[in-house]
Amino acid sequence: MGGDMITLAHGGGGIASRRLLREHLLPRLDSEALRPLGDSALVDVPPGGIALTTDSYVVRPWRFPGGDIGRLAVCGTVNDLAVMGARPLYLTLGLILEEGLPLADLDAVIASVAETAREAGVEVVAGDTKVVNRGDADGLYINTSGIGVFDDAHVRLPGPRAGDRLLVTGALGDHGLAVMAAREGLPLKSALVSDCAPLNGLVEAMRGAGEITWMRDCTRGGLASAANELAADHGLGVRFIEEDLVVHDAAAAVAELLGLDILHVANEGVILAAVAEGDAGRVLGAARAHAYGREASLAGGLTKSHPRRVVLETVIGGERIVDMLTGEQLPRIC
């Protein structure tokens, strides 16, 4: 059985570790920078400055409708770079593997990493593998760091302004609720699939159509957290119109079943963007023309009134304050 699964020897730095790299990782992640297996990757970075990000992924189950932890790790890191205005180039891949993890599962995750990296146009250039005792992890955890660059076509965002329109690039809550439904085995009448996707291509299409002043991907804490960070960091009021926000029926049903506010549920393929008012229609059109922005909507705007507050105009004609999430409503979803 030991030959079909991760053992502590795979983390010991010896023959088993070398075989893990040569037989399970390098054939899928091959790149010129990774191939030498040095203590650091040597890469070229164009002039103009860089964006640097890091994140860790502990999702359970590691495979869920619409993706897995490998796709999630690449998408999350690529998107963090893209929403800063940078062009994602390079990723590192850190693996925390639990003793007893089937090697077939590891192979599936690494294949997903490789496929998603190709889709996003980035290279995995360095990595590390550690093995922990059985029971000390949910099979595997992943840490990724990413480097993106600024150049003539990828410039830093100027910052949001009162009067900007707010564009939401997709339906809310699908990722967090798909993971939770898979974890709990909830019987659903219609499919609920994670929106996990690399969004750098969508960002480029949107920026080519007009001025975007600020962006954030709506991951942990959902749209509510992204909007509250915008309001607090820039001293502006955020106003959403509920009927213009897109929510799939299956997501709404699961959120209601679990007693969750869909605005606080994590997404992995949705961006909140502030767009210059005169460019909003063109940016919306560019988003909807992209595969990952077909359900984009202009769902609000920025104002000098009610500074540092997020207000939602409800479908019944009232208003409510949207606060940031307190605590963790859905653990281990990203």
Secondary structure, DSSP 8 states (H G I E B T S, - for coil): -GGGB--GGGGTTSHHHHHHIIIIIHHHH--TTTTT--SS------SS-EEEEEEEE--SSSEETTEEHHHHHHHHHHHHHHTTT-EEEEEEEEEEEETT-BHHHHHHHHHHHHHHHHHHT-EEEEEEEEEE-TTSSSSEEEEEEEEEE-BTTB-------TT-EEEE-S-SSHHHHHHHHHHHT---SS---------HHHHHHHHTTS-EEEEEE--TTHHHHHHHHHHHHHT-EEEEEGGGS---HHHHHHHHHHT--GGGS--SS-EEEEE-GGGHHHHHHHHHTSTT-TT-EEEEEEESSSTT-EEEE-TTS-EEE-----S-SS-S--
